[in-house]
Amino acid sequence: MGCSSINCNVVLTEAQGEFKSPCYPQKYPNAQTCKWTLQAPAGFIIQLSFSDFELEEAQDCMYDWVMVNTGNTESKFCGLTASGLTLNSTRNVMEISFVSDFSIQKKGFMVSFQHVAVALRNQKVKIPNVNGQVAEVANSVSIPALSELTICFEVERVGFNQKEWLFTYYDTNNNVALSFGYNQTGMQMVIDGVICPVESIISAANFTSSMKPFCVLWTSSNGRVAVYFNGNYLGKTCSPSSGHNVTAGGVFRLGGVQSFKGNMYNLRLWNRAMTVQELNTMTCDMVGNIIDWDNSQWTISSSLAQTDNTLSCICYPHCTHLTAAAPTSGLFSCWKVNLHPRSPGFLPGLYLNSPDQLPCACWRNHPHSMMLPPPCFTLGIICSGESAVLVFCYI
């Protein structure tokens, strides 16, 4: 029997490790079928690296092959094509399958893997239906009573429901204290049990298959409800909501009894109704003072979160912003590092170029800047088309 009898259909949950084809580095057996399922905790993806790879070469890998399922794509490899390759999952599960036919054996492959923490800003979340999956604000977040509010989010549609709620806030008695969505008669905003029709300022057709930002606002003192999208501010008065409050201490969830069919991203809540000027100048990384799109503030079923390199506010590698302690002027020695975030299985790869001299002012106020340990004092990201440039600087 020998090495060919080793079980190669396994689930691996370790934070890091390695596995190999049967009999590696000797030739793998004929008629072999293997499947490794890698699982990481919620908030992590899996990074997979082929340190060695040699299978039978054939057109379309029709004889011996390895298939890697990263979560939203499947990639097939044979010959020497995967040697040295690193791939990242888009969710917290990755599957690697290996099949050999009845002839021609090679030495196979060696694979290492590790779990990589992913900021929520680098993930979109499928809006759950009531099926045991959860996407809600964590219990550690205290939501106060609200007499006015701004909620901003990005959303993309993947289908249609007759009724579709984007988010719902339930009070301590499990009554709907705040929600926003479509209820057959048109778009509605529900505030403290008061139904405010908003079809005249926004319709379900405004939510498309493209990820787009929206803001909804409400003020108790005058009952004004407003929406902001595509650079336009549209409002109306919902008089019955005047004088009401959204009660404190409830549970904020994506979706509702019948949920919007799509993905949500970067939802943030403020306890004030922003001005048009504030909305016009808002950046995607402006922190919500009540709810922010951050791992620490959300409880999300792992199957709902998915990395996506097209999201508007990706931060790499961490979401930590530049502080006032950084130098504010002068010339410093810098490295420019090209990133290719649209490569398969994004996390960005690093490709080091020659050192360069850049003025600190070029990047010090960029919204994705962050502090680094000494002697490096900061880092900036400059986006350009399909790629980006990291700038590491030191005194």
C-alpha positions in Angstrom: 0.0 0.0 0.0 2.7 2.5 1.1 2.2 6.3 0.7 -0.7 5.8 -1.8 -2.9 4.7 1.1 -2.6 8.0 3.0 -5.9 9.8 3.4 -5.7 13.0 1.2 -9.4 14.0 1.6 -9.1 16.2 4.6 -10.3 19.4 6.3 -7.5 21.7 7.6 -8.4 24.4 10.1 -4.9 25.2 11.4 -3.7 28.8 11.2 -0.8 27.7 9.1 0.7 24.5 7.8 1.5 22.6 4.7 0.3 19.5 2.7 1.6 17.6 -0.3 0.5 15.2 -3.0 0.6 11.5 -2.1 4.2 10.1 -2.1 5.8 13.5 -2.7 8.7 14.0 -3.6 8.4 10.6 -5.2 6.0 10.1 -8.0 2.3 10.3 -7.1 0.1 7.2 -7.7 -2.1 6.6 -10.7 -5.9 7.0 -10.5 -5.6 9.3 -7.4 -8.3 11.7 -6.3 -7.7 14.1 -3.4 -9.4 17.1 -1.9 -8.1 19.5 0.8 -10.6 21.9 2.3 -8.9 24.8 4.1 -11.1 26.7 6.6 -10.3 29.9 8.5 -12.3 31.8 11.1 -14.6 34.6 10.2 -12.6 37.8 9.3 -9.8 35.8 7.7 -8.9 34.6 4.2 -6.5 31.8 3.2 -3.2 32.4 1.4 -1.9 29.4 -0.4 1.6 29.0 -1.9 3.0 26.3 -4.2 6.6 25.8 -3.1 7.1 23.0 -5.6 4.9 21.8 -8.5 5.3 19.2 -11.2 2.4 17.3 -12.9 1.9 15.7 -16.2 1.7 18.4 -18.9 -1.2 18.3 -21.3 -3.5 20.7 -23.2 -6.3 22.0 -20.9 -4.7 19.8 -18.2 -6.9 16.9 -19.4 -4.9 14.1 -17.6 -3.4 15.1 -14.3 -4.4 18.4 -12.7 -4.9 20.5 -9.6 -8.0 22.7 -9.2 -8.0 25.6 -6.8 -11.3 27.1 -5.8 -10.7 30.5 -4.2 -14.4 31.2 -3.5 -15.5 32.9 -6.6 -13.1 31.4 -9.2 -11.6 28.0 -10.1 -8.1 27.7 -11.5 -6.7 24.6 -13.1 -3.0 23.8 -13.1 -0.7 21.1 -14.6 2.9 20.8 -15.8 5.0 23.3 -14.0 2.5 26.2 -14.2 1.8 26.6 -10.5 5.4 26.4 -9.1 6.0 29.5 -7.0 2.5 30.7 -7.3 0.6 32.3 -4.4 -3.2 32.5 -4.4 -5.7 34.0 -1.9 -9.2 33.0 -1.2 -12.1 35.5 -1.4 -13.8 34.0 1.7 -12.7 32.0 4.7 -12.8 28.6 2.8 -10.5 27.4 0.0 -10.6 24.0 -1.8 -7.8 22.3 -3.6 -8.5 19.2 -5.7 -6.0 16.8 -7.2 -6.7 14.2 -9.9 -4.3 11.8 -11.7 -5.1 9.4 -14.5 -3.9 5.9 -15.2 -0.5 6.7 -16.7 2.6 9.1 -16.5 3.5 10.1 -13.0 5.5 13.1 -11.8 6.7 14.1 -8.3 3.6 16.2 -7.5 3.5 19.3 -5.3 4.2 20.8 -1.9 1.8 23.5 -0.6 2.0 25.9 2.4 -0.9 27.9 3.7 -1.7 30.5 6.3 -4.7 32.5 7.5 -4.6 36.2 6.8 -6.7 38.7 8.7 -8.8 40.9 6.4 -10.2 44.3 7.3 -14.0 44.6 6.8 -13.3 47.6 4.6 -11.8 45.1 2.1 -15.0 43.0 2.1 -18.6 43.3 1.0 -21.3 41.4 2.7 -24.2 39.4 1.3 -27.4 40.7 2.8 -28.9 37.7 4.6 -32.4 36.4 4.6 -33.9 34.9 7.8 -32.1 31.5 7.5 -29.7 31.5 10.5 -27.1 33.7 8.8 -26.3 36.9 10.6 -25.0 40.3 9.6 -25.6 42.7 12.5 -23.9 45.3 14.6 -22.1 43.7 17.6 -23.5 43.8 21.1 -20.5 45.8 22.2 -21.7 48.8 20.1 -24.0 51.0 22.1 -26.6 52.7 19.9 -28.2 55.7 21.6 -31.6 57.3 21.1 -31.6 59.2 17.8 -33.5 62.3 16.9 -31.7 62.7 13.7 -29.4 60.5 11.6 -27.4 59.9 8.5 -26.8 56.4 7.2 -24.4 55.9 4.3 -23.7 52.6 2.5 -22.9 51.1 -0.8 -25.0 48.3 -2.3 -25.2 46.2 -5.4 -28.2 44.2 -6.6 -28.0 40.5 -7.7 -31.7 39.8 -8.0 -35.2 41.0 -7.1 -37.7 40.3 -4.3 -41.3 41.5 -4.0 -40.3 43.1 -0.7 -36.7 44.0 0.0 -35.3 45.7 3.1 -31.7 46.9 3.0 -31.4 47.3 6.8 -33.5 47.1 9.9 -33.0 48.3 13.5 -35.1 46.5 16.1 -35.8 48.0 19.5 -35.5 46.1 22.7 -39.1 44.7 22.2 -38.1 43.4 18.7 -40.3 46.0 17.0 -39.0 47.8 13.9 -37.6 51.1 15.1 -35.9 52.0 11.8 -35.8 50.4 8.4 -35.3 51.3 4.7 -36.4 49.3 1.7 -39.1 48.4 -0.8 -42.6 47.2 0.2 -44.5 46.7 -3.1 -46.2 50.1 -2.9 -42.8 51.7 -3.2 -39.6 52.7 -1.3 -40.2 53.4 2.4 -38.4 54.5 5.4 -39.8 53.3 8.7 -39.0 55.5 11.7 -40.3 54.5 15.2 -43.2 52.7 13.6 -44.1 55.5 11.3 -44.0 54.6 7.6 -42.6 57.4 5.4 -43.1 56.8 1.7 -40.0 57.9 -0.2 -40.7 56.6 -3.7 -40.9 60.2 -5.0 -37.2 60.7 -4.1 -35.7 57.2 -4.7 -36.9 54.1 -6.4 -35.9 50.4 -6.3 -34.6 50.9 -9.8 -31.9 53.1 -8.5 -30.2 50.0 -7.0 -28.4 48.2 -9.8 -25.9 45.5 -10.3 -23.1 48.1 -9.9 -21.9 48.9 -6.4 -23.0 52.5 -5.7 -23.0 54.7 -2.7 -26.2 56.0 -1.0 -27.0 58.1 2.1 -30.4 58.3 3.8 -31.1 61.1 6.4 -33.9 62.0 8.8 -34.6 64.8 11.3 -37.2 64.5 14.0 -37.7 68.3 14.6 -39.2 68.8 11.1 -39.9 65.2 10.0 -37.6 65.7 7.0 -36.5 62.6 5.1 -33.8 62.8 2.5 -31.6 60.7 0.2 -28.3 61.5 -1.4 -26.9 59.6 -4.4 -25.2 60.3 -7.7 -24.3 63.7 -6.3 -27.9 64.7 -5.8 -29.7 65.6 -2.6 -33.5 64.9 -2.6 -35.8 65.4 0.3 -39.4 65.5 1.5 -41.3 66.0 4.7 -42.8 63.0 6.5 -44.9 65.0 9.0 -46.1 61.9 11.1 -42.4 61.2 12.0 -41.9 64.7 13.5 -41.2 64.5 17.2 -40.4 60.8 17.2 -37.1 59.2 18.3 -35.4 56.0 17.3 -35.0 54.3 20.6 -31.7 53.2 22.2 -30.3 49.8 22.9 -31.7 47.9 19.9 -30.1 45.6 17.3 -29.1 46.9 13.8 -29.1 44.2 11.1 -28.6 44.1 7.3 -31.8 43.1 5.6 -35.1 42.5 7.2 -38.0 40.1 7.3 -37.6 40.0 3.6 -34.2 41.1 2.5 -32.8 43.0 -0.4 -31.1 40.5 -2.8 -27.6 41.8 -3.1 -24.4 42.9 -1.3 -23.8 45.7 1.2 -20.5 47.6 1.8 -19.2 50.3 4.1 -22.4 51.0 6.1 -21.9 53.8 8.6 -24.3 55.7 10.9 -24.0 59.2 12.4 -26.3 60.7 15.0 -26.8 63.9 13.0 -28.4 64.8 9.6 -25.5 66.0 7.5 -25.6 69.1 5.4 -25.4 68.9 1.6 -21.9 70.3 1.8 -20.8 67.6 4.2 -22.3 64.9 1.9 -20.6 66.4 -1.1 -17.2 66.3 0.5 -17.6 63.0 2.4 -14.8 60.4 1.9 -15.3 56.7 2.0 -13.1 56.3 5.1 -15.0 58.9 7.1 -15.7 57.1 10.4 -19.3 56.7 11.5 -19.6 58.0 15.1 -22.3 55.4 16.0 -21.7 52.6 13.6 -18.6 52.1 11.4 -17.7 49.5 8.8 -15.1 47.8 11.0 -14.5 44.2 12.1 -14.8 45.1 15.8 -18.3 46.6 15.3 -20.0 43.8 13.3 -21.0 40.1 13.8 -21.1 38.5 10.4 -21.5 34.9 9.4 -18.4 33.9 7.6 -20.2 32.7 4.5 -21.6 36.2 3.9 -18.3 38.2 3.7 -16.3 38.3 0.5 -13.2 40.2 -0.5 -13.5 42.2 -3.7 -10.6 44.2 -5.3 -13.0 46.6 -6.9 -14.4 48.0 -3.7 -14.1 51.8 -3.3 -12.4 52.0 0.0 -9.9 49.1 0.2 -7.2 49.7 2.8 -3.9 47.8 2.7 -2.6 46.1 4.8 -4.4 47.6 7.8 -7.0 50.4 8.2 -5.0 52.7 10.4 -4.8 56.4 9.5 -1.9 58.9 9.5 -1.5 60.8 12.8 -0.4 64.3 13.4 2.9 63.0 14.7 4.3 62.4 11.2 6.6 65.0 9.7 4.7 67.6 7.5 7.3 68.8 5.1 10.7 68.2 3.5 12.4 65.5 1.4 12.8 62.0 2.6 14.3 58.8 1.2 11.4 56.7 -0.2 10.8 53.4 -1.8 8.0 53.1 -4.3 6.4 49.7 -4.4 4.0 48.7 -7.2 0.9 46.9 -6.2 -1.3 44.8 -8.5 -4.5 44.5 -6.6 -6.4 43.0 -9.6 -4.3 39.9 -9.8 -6.1 36.6 -9.1 -7.0 36.1 -5.5 -6.2 39.6 -4.2 -4.2 40.4 -1.5 -1.8 42.7 -3.4 1.6 41.4 -4.3 4.6 43.6 -3.5 7.2 44.4 -6.3 10.0 46.6 -5.1 11.4 49.3 -7.4 14.6 51.4 -7.0 14.6 54.0 -4.2 13.4 57.4 -5.0 13.1 60.9 -3.5 9.6 62.3 -3.0 8.4 65.3 -1.0 6.4 64.2 2.0 3.6 66.6 1.0 2.9 64.4 -2.0 1.3 61.7 0.1 1.1 62.6 3.7 -2.6 63.6 3.6 -3.8 60.7 1.5 -6.8 59.1 3.1 -5.2 55.6 3.1 -2.0 56.7 4.8 -0.9 55.0 8.0 1.9 55.0 10.6 4.8 52.5 10.4 7.3 51.5 13.2 10.5 53.4 13.2 12.6 54.1 11.2 9.8 54.1 8.6 7.4 56.8 9.6 4.6 56.6 7.1 3.1 54.9 4.1 0.9 56.2 1.4 -1.2 54.6 -1.4 -1.5 56.4 -4.7 -4.0 54.7 -7.0 -3.7 54.8 -10.7 -5.9 52.8 -13.0 -5.6 49.1 -12.5 -2.7 49.3 -10.1 -1.4 51.4 -7.2 1.9 52.5 -5.7 2.9 52.2 -2.1 5.4 54.8 -0.8 7.5 53.7 2.2 9.6 56.6 3.6 12.2 56.9 6.3 14.3 59.7 7.8 
